[in-house]
Amino acid sequence: MTQQQQDTMITWIGLCAGEIWRYLDSHAGSASLKDLYSGISAPEDTILMAAGWLGREGFILIDGNLPNPQIKLNPKPPSRVS
């Protein structure tokens, strides 16, 4: 994979993470993974990578196991100090 391809992939994952955030915010902060698959126009693997990134950063909570865990906005997300 070239650097340009890697940068493009990271950008798409970041954009998808924003879509996940907006989707959850507009659905009372919670949705199943299957709901995200049907509600966000992105490939399933991109949704999984974006959800994993949001979870690792502490912005969402993932409750349950595949194939259909519940994804929730973290009510106490980490504070970011710049």
PDB file as gemmi writes it, atoms N, CA and C in Angstrom:
CRYST1    1.000    1.000    1.000  90.00  90.00  90.00 P 1                      
ATOM      1  N   MET A   1       0.848  -1.175   0.000  1.00  0.00           N  
ATOM      2  CA  MET A   1       0.000   0.000   0.000  1.00  0.00           C  
ATOM      3  C   MET A   1       0.894   1.238   0.000  1.00  0.00           C  
ATOM      4  N   THR A   2       0.581   2.156  -0.886  1.00  0.00           N  
ATOM      5  CA  THR A   2       1.366   3.384  -0.956  1.00  0.00           C  
ATOM      6  C   THR A   2       0.943   4.328   0.172  1.00  0.00           C  
ATOM      7  N   GLN A   3       1.762   5.319   0.416  1.00  0.00           N  
ATOM      8  CA  GLN A   3       1.431   6.315   1.444  1.00  0.00           C  
ATOM      9  C   GLN A   3       0.134   7.044   1.095  1.00  0.00           C  
ATOM     10  N   GLN A   4      -0.054   7.342  -0.175  1.00  0.00           N  
ATOM     11  CA  GLN A   4      -1.272   8.033  -0.597  1.00  0.00           C  
ATOM     12  C   GLN A   4      -2.509   7.165  -0.340  1.00  0.00           C  
ATOM     13  N   GLN A   5      -2.410   5.867  -0.633  1.00  0.00           N  
ATOM     14  CA  GLN A   5      -3.533   4.960  -0.372  1.00  0.00           C  
ATOM     15  C   GLN A   5      -3.823   4.873   1.122  1.00  0.00           C  
ATOM     16  N   GLN A   6      -2.769   4.820   1.925  1.00  0.00           N  
ATOM     17  CA  GLN A   6      -2.933   4.758   3.372  1.00  0.00           C  
ATOM     18  C   GLN A   6      -3.599   6.036   3.895  1.00  0.00           C  
ATOM     19  N   ASP A   7      -3.158   7.176   3.406  1.00  0.00           N  
ATOM     20  CA  ASP A   7      -3.757   8.448   3.823  1.00  0.00           C  
ATOM     21  C   ASP A   7      -5.233   8.518   3.428  1.00  0.00           C  
ATOM     22  N   THR A   8      -5.561   8.040   2.239  1.00  0.00           N  
ATOM     23  CA  THR A   8      -6.947   8.029   1.782  1.00  0.00           C  
ATOM     24  C   THR A   8      -7.794   7.130   2.666  1.00  0.00           C  
ATOM     25  N   MET A   9      -7.276   5.952   3.009  1.00  0.00           N  
ATOM     26  CA  MET A   9      -8.012   5.024   3.863  1.00  0.00           C  
ATOM     27  C   MET A   9      -8.257   5.635   5.242  1.00  0.00           C  
ATOM     28  N   ILE A  10      -7.253   6.276   5.809  1.00  0.00           N  
ATOM     29  CA  ILE A  10      -7.394   6.916   7.120  1.00  0.00           C  
ATOM     30  C   ILE A  10      -8.443   8.029   7.051  1.00  0.00           C  
ATOM     31  N   THR A  11      -8.452   8.772   5.966  1.00  0.00           N  
ATOM     32  CA  THR A  11      -9.452   9.827   5.788  1.00  0.00           C  
ATOM     33  C   THR A  11     -10.852   9.235   5.741  1.00  0.00           C  
ATOM     34  N   TRP A  12     -11.053   8.163   4.976  1.00  0.00           N  
ATOM     35  CA  TRP A  12     -12.368   7.528   4.883  1.00  0.00           C  
ATOM     36  C   TRP A  12     -12.822   6.979   6.229  1.00  0.00           C  
ATOM     37  N   ILE A  13     -11.911   6.392   6.985  1.00  0.00           N  
ATOM     38  CA  ILE A  13     -12.264   5.877   8.320  1.00  0.00           C  
ATOM     39  C   ILE A  13     -12.685   7.039   9.217  1.00  0.00           C  
ATOM     40  N   GLY A  14     -11.960   8.145   9.158  1.00  0.00           N  
ATOM     41  CA  GLY A  14     -12.310   9.314   9.963  1.00  0.00           C  
ATOM     42  C   GLY A  14     -13.658   9.890   9.584  1.00  0.00           C  
ATOM     43  N   LEU A  15     -13.950   9.976   8.288  1.00  0.00           N  
ATOM     44  CA  LEU A  15     -15.254  10.464   7.836  1.00  0.00           C  
ATOM     45  C   LEU A  15     -16.371   9.528   8.289  1.00  0.00           C  
ATOM     46  N   CYS A  16     -16.118   8.242   8.212  1.00  0.00           N  
ATOM     47  CA  CYS A  16     -17.112   7.259   8.648  1.00  0.00           C  
ATOM     48  C   CYS A  16     -17.329   7.361  10.161  1.00  0.00           C  
ATOM     49  N   ALA A  17     -16.277   7.605  10.915  1.00  0.00           N  
ATOM     50  CA  ALA A  17     -16.407   7.785  12.368  1.00  0.00           C  
ATOM     51  C   ALA A  17     -17.339   8.957  12.666  1.00  0.00           C  
ATOM     52  N   GLY A  18     -17.222  10.025  11.908  1.00  0.00           N  
ATOM     53  CA  GLY A  18     -18.120  11.162  12.069  1.00  0.00           C  
ATOM     54  C   GLY A  18     -19.557  10.792  11.750  1.00  0.00           C  
ATOM     55  N   GLU A  19     -19.749   9.964  10.716  1.00  0.00           N  
ATOM     56  CA  GLU A  19     -21.098   9.510  10.364  1.00  0.00           C  
ATOM     57  C   GLU A  19     -21.682   8.646  11.481  1.00  0.00           C  
ATOM     58  N   ILE A  20     -20.858   7.785  12.071  1.00  0.00           N  
ATOM     59  CA  ILE A  20     -21.319   6.960  13.190  1.00  0.00           C  
ATOM     60  C   ILE A  20     -21.747   7.856  14.347  1.00  0.00           C  
ATOM     61  N   TRP A  21     -20.916   8.830  14.663  1.00  0.00           N  
ATOM     62  CA  TRP A  21     -21.226   9.757  15.761  1.00  0.00           C  
ATOM     63  C   TRP A  21     -22.561  10.455  15.508  1.00  0.00           C  
ATOM     64  N   ARG A  22     -22.747  10.998  14.305  1.00  0.00           N  
ATOM     65  CA  ARG A  22     -23.992  11.694  13.974  1.00  0.00           C  
ATOM     66  C   ARG A  22     -25.195  10.755  14.011  1.00  0.00           C  
ATOM     67  N   TYR A  23     -25.023   9.537  13.513  1.00  0.00           N  
ATOM     68  CA  TYR A  23     -26.104   8.562  13.521  1.00  0.00           C  
ATOM     69  C   TYR A  23     -26.521   8.255  14.954  1.00  0.00           C  
ATOM     70  N   LEU A  24     -25.549   7.960  15.817  1.00  0.00           N  
ATOM     71  CA  LEU A  24     -25.866   7.654  17.211  1.00  0.00           C  
ATOM     72  C   LEU A  24     -26.511   8.855  17.897  1.00  0.00           C  
ATOM     73  N   ASP A  25     -25.985  10.034  17.632  1.00  0.00           N  
ATOM     74  CA  ASP A  25     -26.525  11.247  18.250  1.00  0.00           C  
ATOM     75  C   ASP A  25     -27.988  11.471  17.856  1.00  0.00           C  
ATOM     76  N   SER A  26     -28.341  11.122  16.644  1.00  0.00           N  
ATOM     77  CA  SER A  26     -29.716  11.313  16.175  1.00  0.00           C  
ATOM     78  C   SER A  26     -30.628  10.129  16.511  1.00  0.00           C  
ATOM     79  N   HIS A  27     -30.081   9.085  17.133  1.00  0.00           N  
ATOM     80  CA  HIS A  27     -30.863   7.907  17.521  1.00  0.00           C  
ATOM     81  C   HIS A  27     -30.708   7.631  19.016  1.00  0.00           C  
ATOM     82  N   ALA A  28     -30.856   8.668  19.815  1.00  0.00           N  
ATOM     83  CA  ALA A  28     -30.813   8.559  21.287  1.00  0.00           C  
ATOM     84  C   ALA A  28     -29.501   7.979  21.801  1.00  0.00           C  
ATOM     85  N   GLY A  29     -28.432   8.120  21.028  1.00  0.00           N  
ATOM     86  CA  GLY A  29     -27.110   7.718  21.499  1.00  0.00           C  
ATOM     87  C   GLY A  29     -26.816   6.240  21.437  1.00  0.00           C  
ATOM     88  N   SER A  30     -27.681   5.453  20.774  1.00  0.00           N  
ATOM     89  CA  SER A  30     -27.487   4.012  20.776  1.00  0.00           C  
ATOM     90  C   SER A  30     -28.064   3.387  19.512  1.00  0.00           C  
ATOM     91  N   ALA A  31     -27.388   2.369  18.995  1.00  0.00           N  
ATOM     92  CA  ALA A  31     -27.871   1.628  17.835  1.00  0.00           C  
ATOM     93  C   ALA A  31     -27.137   0.297  17.775  1.00  0.00           C  
ATOM     94  N   SER A  32     -27.741  -0.658  17.123  1.00  0.00           N  
ATOM     95  CA  SER A  32     -27.053  -1.935  16.912  1.00  0.00           C  
ATOM     96  C   SER A  32     -26.091  -1.784  15.740  1.00  0.00           C  
ATOM     97  N   LEU A  33     -25.150  -2.692  15.644  1.00  0.00           N  
ATOM     98  CA  LEU A  33     -24.220  -2.668  14.525  1.00  0.00           C  
ATOM     99  C   LEU A  33     -24.980  -2.825  13.209  1.00  0.00           C  
ATOM    100  N   LYS A  34     -25.991  -3.681  13.193  1.00  0.00           N  
ATOM    101  CA  LYS A  34     -26.796  -3.850  11.974  1.00  0.00           C  
ATOM    102  C   LYS A  34     -27.498  -2.553  11.600  1.00  0.00           C  
ATOM    103  N   ASP A  35     -27.943  -1.782  12.601  1.00  0.00           N  
ATOM    104  CA  ASP A  35     -28.550  -0.475  12.316  1.00  0.00           C  
ATOM    105  C   ASP A  35     -27.534   0.454  11.655  1.00  0.00           C  
ATOM    106  N   LEU A  36     -26.296   0.425  12.151  1.00  0.00           N  
ATOM    107  CA  LEU A  36     -25.256   1.265  11.541  1.00  0.00           C  
ATOM    108  C   LEU A  36     -25.004   0.834  10.101  1.00  0.00           C  
ATOM    109  N   TYR A  37     -24.956  -0.484   9.861  1.00  0.00           N  
ATOM    110  CA  TYR A  37     -24.747  -0.977   8.499  1.00  0.00           C  
ATOM    111  C   TYR A  37     -25.828  -0.460   7.550  1.00  0.00           C  
ATOM    112  N   SER A  38     -27.076  -0.446   8.012  1.00  0.00           N  
ATOM    113  CA  SER A  38     -28.156  -0.014   7.126  1.00  0.00           C  
ATOM    114  C   SER A  38     -28.335   1.503   7.105  1.00  0.00           C  
ATOM    115  N   GLY A  39     -27.883   2.199   8.149  1.00  0.00           N  
ATOM    116  CA  GLY A  39     -28.106   3.633   8.239  1.00  0.00           C  
ATOM    117  C   GLY A  39     -26.975   4.504   7.742  1.00  0.00           C  
ATOM    118  N   ILE A  40     -25.824   3.908   7.496  1.00  0.00           N  
ATOM    119  CA  ILE A  40     -24.652   4.672   7.042  1.00  0.00           C  
ATOM    120  C   ILE A  40     -24.222   4.114   5.693  1.00  0.00           C  
ATOM    121  N   SER A  41     -24.030   4.980   4.728  1.00  0.00           N  
ATOM    122  CA  SER A  41     -23.622   4.489   3.408  1.00  0.00           C  
ATOM    123  C   SER A  41     -22.104   4.424   3.333  1.00  0.00           C  
ATOM    124  N   ALA A  42     -21.599   3.323   3.875  1.00  0.00           N  
ATOM    125  CA  ALA A  42     -20.174   3.019   3.834  1.00  0.00           C  
ATOM    126  C   ALA A  42     -20.045   1.496   3.873  1.00  0.00           C  
ATOM    127  N   PRO A  43     -18.960   0.960   3.349  1.00  0.00           N  
ATOM    128  CA  PRO A  43     -18.767  -0.491   3.420  1.00  0.00           C  
ATOM    129  C   PRO A  43     -18.701  -0.962   4.880  1.00  0.00           C  
ATOM    130  N   GLU A  44     -19.181  -2.184   5.108  1.00  0.00           N  
ATOM    131  CA  GLU A  44     -19.201  -2.730   6.465  1.00  0.00           C  
ATOM    132  C   GLU A  44     -17.817  -2.728   7.109  1.00  0.00           C  
ATOM    133  N   ASP A  45     -16.778  -3.060   6.344  1.00  0.00           N  
ATOM    134  CA  ASP A  45     -15.428  -3.091   6.936  1.00  0.00           C  
ATOM    135  C   ASP A  45     -14.979  -1.697   7.362  1.00  0.00           C  
ATOM    136  N   THR A  46     -15.387  -0.669   6.631  1.00  0.00           N  
ATOM    137  CA  THR A  46     -15.040   0.701   7.016  1.00  0.00           C  
ATOM    138  C   THR A  46     -15.790   1.094   8.284  1.00  0.00           C  
ATOM    139  N   ILE A  47     -17.057   0.699   8.387  1.00  0.00           N  
ATOM    140  CA  ILE A  47     -17.834   0.964   9.596  1.00  0.00           C  
ATOM    141  C   ILE A  47     -17.190   0.281  10.796  1.00  0.00           C  
ATOM    142  N   LEU A  48     -16.750  -0.953  10.618  1.00  0.00           N  
ATOM    143  CA  LEU A  48     -16.086  -1.670  11.718  1.00  0.00           C  
ATOM    144  C   LEU A  48     -14.791  -0.981  12.137  1.00  0.00           C  
ATOM    145  N   MET A  49     -13.993  -0.557  11.164  1.00  0.00           N  
ATOM    146  CA  MET A  49     -12.734   0.125  11.498  1.00  0.00           C  
ATOM    147  C   MET A  49     -13.010   1.447  12.210  1.00  0.00           C  
ATOM    148  N   ALA A  50     -14.001   2.195  11.731  1.00  0.00           N  
ATOM    149  CA  ALA A  50     -14.340   3.478  12.345  1.00  0.00           C  
ATOM    150  C   ALA A  50     -14.885   3.278  13.761  1.00  0.00           C  
ATOM    151  N   ALA A  51     -15.733   2.271  13.952  1.00  0.00           N  
ATOM    152  CA  ALA A  51     -16.262   1.977  15.287  1.00  0.00           C  
ATOM    153  C   ALA A  51     -15.137   1.542  16.224  1.00  0.00           C  
ATOM    154  N   GLY A  52     -14.216   0.753  15.714  1.00  0.00           N  
ATOM    155  CA  GLY A  52     -13.070   0.339  16.524  1.00  0.00           C  
ATOM    156  C   GLY A  52     -12.224   1.524  16.953  1.00  0.00           C  
ATOM    157  N   TRP A  53     -12.008   2.454  16.042  1.00  0.00           N  
ATOM    158  CA  TRP A  53     -11.234   3.654  16.371  1.00  0.00           C  
ATOM    159  C   TRP A  53     -11.961   4.483  17.437  1.00  0.00           C  
ATOM    160  N   LEU A  54     -13.282   4.702  17.238  1.00  0.00           N  
ATOM    161  CA  LEU A  54     -14.048   5.473  18.225  1.00  0.00           C  
ATOM    162  C   LEU A  54     -14.037   4.780  19.585  1.00  0.00           C  
ATOM    163  N   GLY A  55     -14.146   3.459  19.582  1.00  0.00           N  
ATOM    164  CA  GLY A  55     -14.106   2.707  20.836  1.00  0.00           C  
ATOM    165  C   GLY A  55     -12.755   2.798  21.514  1.00  0.00           C  
ATOM    166  N   ARG A  56     -11.694   2.656  20.743  1.00  0.00           N  
ATOM    167  CA  ARG A  56     -10.335   2.734  21.315  1.00  0.00           C  
ATOM    168  C   ARG A  56     -10.063   4.101  21.921  1.00  0.00           C  
ATOM    169  N   GLU A  57     -10.608   5.141  21.285  1.00  0.00           N  
ATOM    170  CA  GLU A  57     -10.422   6.506  21.780  1.00  0.00           C  
ATOM    171  C   GLU A  57     -11.369   6.844  22.937  1.00  0.00           C  
ATOM    172  N   GLY A  58     -12.330   5.955  23.207  1.00  0.00           N  
ATOM    173  CA  GLY A  58     -13.228   6.159  24.336  1.00  0.00           C  
ATOM    174  C   GLY A  58     -14.464   6.991  24.034  1.00  0.00           C  
ATOM    175  N   PHE A  59     -14.768   7.205  22.761  1.00  0.00           N  
ATOM    176  CA  PHE A  59     -15.920   8.017  22.397  1.00  0.00           C  
ATOM    177  C   PHE A  59     -17.213   7.216  22.309  1.00  0.00           C  
ATOM    178  N   ILE A  60     -17.092   5.905  22.083  1.00  0.00           N  
ATOM    179  CA  ILE A  60     -18.267   5.046  22.078  1.00  0.00           C  
ATOM    180  C   ILE A  60     -17.999   3.844  22.974  1.00  0.00           C  
ATOM    181  N   LEU A  61     -19.076   3.185  23.368  1.00  0.00           N  
ATOM    182  CA  LEU A  61     -19.014   1.953  24.138  1.00  0.00           C  
ATOM    183  C   LEU A  61     -19.629   0.860  23.272  1.00  0.00           C  
ATOM    184  N   ILE A  62     -19.009  -0.298  23.251  1.00  0.00           N  
ATOM    185  CA  ILE A  62     -19.498  -1.426  22.468  1.00  0.00           C  
ATOM    186  C   ILE A  62     -19.908  -2.506  23.449  1.00  0.00           C  
ATOM    187  N   ASP A  63     -21.201  -2.831  23.453  1.00  0.00           N  
ATOM    188  CA  ASP A  63     -21.759  -3.777  24.410  1.00  0.00           C  
ATOM    189  C   ASP A  63     -22.270  -5.009  23.668  1.00  0.00           C  
ATOM    190  N   GLY A  64     -21.635  -6.131  23.916  1.00  0.00           N  
ATOM    191  CA  GLY A  64     -22.031  -7.364  23.251  1.00  0.00           C  
ATOM    192  C   GLY A  64     -20.980  -7.808  22.257  1.00  0.00           C  
ATOM    193  N   ASN A  65     -21.264  -8.889  21.588  1.00  0.00           N  
ATOM    194  CA  ASN A  65     -20.319  -9.485  20.646  1.00  0.00           C  
ATOM    195  C   ASN A  65     -20.877  -9.483  19.238  1.00  0.00           C  
ATOM    196  N   LEU A  66     -19.982  -9.700  18.285  1.00  0.00           N  
ATOM    197  CA  LEU A  66     -20.419  -9.852  16.904  1.00  0.00           C  
ATOM    198  C   LEU A  66     -21.342 -11.057  16.830  1.00  0.00           C  
ATOM    199  N   PRO A  67     -22.334 -11.071  16.007  1.00  0.00           N  
ATOM    200  CA  PRO A  67     -22.465 -10.233  14.833  1.00  0.00           C  
ATOM    201  C   PRO A  67     -23.236  -8.925  15.053  1.00  0.00           C  
ATOM    202  N   ASN A  68     -23.817  -8.703  16.238  1.00  0.00           N  
ATOM    203  CA  ASN A  68     -24.659  -7.509  16.356  1.00  0.00           C  
ATOM    204  C   ASN A  68     -24.586  -6.855  17.734  1.00  0.00           C  
ATOM    205  N   PRO A  69     -23.420  -6.317  18.109  1.00  0.00           N  
ATOM    206  CA  PRO A  69     -23.342  -5.629  19.409  1.00  0.00           C  
ATOM    207  C   PRO A  69     -24.095  -4.302  19.383  1.00  0.00           C  
ATOM    208  N   GLN A  70     -24.386  -3.802  20.560  1.00  0.00           N  
ATOM    209  CA  GLN A  70     -25.008  -2.481  20.702  1.00  0.00           C  
ATOM    210  C   GLN A  70     -23.882  -1.448  20.783  1.00  0.00           C  
ATOM    211  N   ILE A  71     -23.999  -0.386  20.025  1.00  0.00           N  
ATOM    212  CA  ILE A  71     -23.004   0.683  19.988  1.00  0.00           C  
ATOM    213  C   ILE A  71     -23.640   1.906  20.647  1.00  0.00           C  
ATOM    214  N   LYS A  72     -22.955   2.491  21.624  1.00  0.00           N  
ATOM    215  CA  LYS A  72     -23.510   3.624  22.358  1.00  0.00           C  
ATOM    216  C   LYS A  72     -22.497   4.748  22.462  1.00  0.00           C  
ATOM    217  N   LEU A  73     -22.990   5.985  22.416  1.00  0.00           N  
ATOM    218  CA  LEU A  73     -22.115   7.113  22.698  1.00  0.00           C  
ATOM    219  C   LEU A  73     -21.708   7.036  24.162  1.00  0.00           C  
ATOM    220  N   ASN A  74     -20.455   7.280  24.448  1.00  0.00           N  
ATOM    221  CA  ASN A  74     -19.966   7.278  25.827  1.00  0.00           C  
ATOM    222  C   ASN A  74     -20.492   8.541  26.515  1.00  0.00           C  
ATOM    223  N   PRO A  75     -21.264   8.380  27.608  1.00  0.00           N  
ATOM    224  CA  PRO A  75     -21.791   9.569  28.287  1.00  0.00           C  
ATOM    225  C   PRO A  75     -20.692  10.412  28.936  1.00  0.00           C  
ATOM    226  N   LYS A  76     -19.527   9.815  29.138  1.00  0.00           N  
ATOM    227  CA  LYS A  76     -18.389  10.545  29.706  1.00  0.00           C  
ATOM    228  C   LYS A  76     -17.169  10.356  28.808  1.00  0.00           C  
ATOM    229  N   PRO A  77     -17.213  10.952  27.602  1.00  0.00           N  
ATOM    230  CA  PRO A  77     -16.069  10.784  26.703  1.00  0.00           C  
ATOM    231  C   PRO A  77     -14.818  11.433  27.281  1.00  0.00           C  
ATOM    232  N   PRO A  78     -13.664  10.973  26.838  1.00  0.00           N  
ATOM    233  CA  PRO A  78     -12.419  11.560  27.349  1.00  0.00           C  
ATOM    234  C   PRO A  78     -12.322  13.032  26.986  1.00  0.00           C  
ATOM    235  N   SER A  79     -11.770  13.806  27.894  1.00  0.00           N  
ATOM    236  CA  SER A  79     -11.563  15.223  27.587  1.00  0.00           C  
ATOM    237  C   SER A  79     -10.291  15.362  26.763  1.00  0.00           C  
ATOM    238  N   ARG A  80     -10.317  16.284  25.866  1.00  0.00           N  
ATOM    239  CA  ARG A  80      -9.156  16.544  25.013  1.00  0.00           C  
ATOM    240  C   ARG A  80      -8.610  17.917  25.358  1.00  0.00           C  
ATOM    241  N   VAL A  81      -7.385  17.935  25.829  1.00  0.00           N  
ATOM    242  CA  VAL A  81      -6.727  19.202  26.167  1.00  0.00           C  
ATOM    243  C   VAL A  81      -5.617  19.412  25.168  1.00  0.00           C  
ATOM    244  N   SER A  82      -5.648  20.536  24.481  1.00  0.00           N  
ATOM    245  CA  SER A  82      -4.618  20.831  23.497  1.00  0.00           C  
ATOM    246  C   SER A  82      -3.625  21.817  24.045  1.00  0.00           C  
TER     247      SER A  82                                                      
END                                                                             
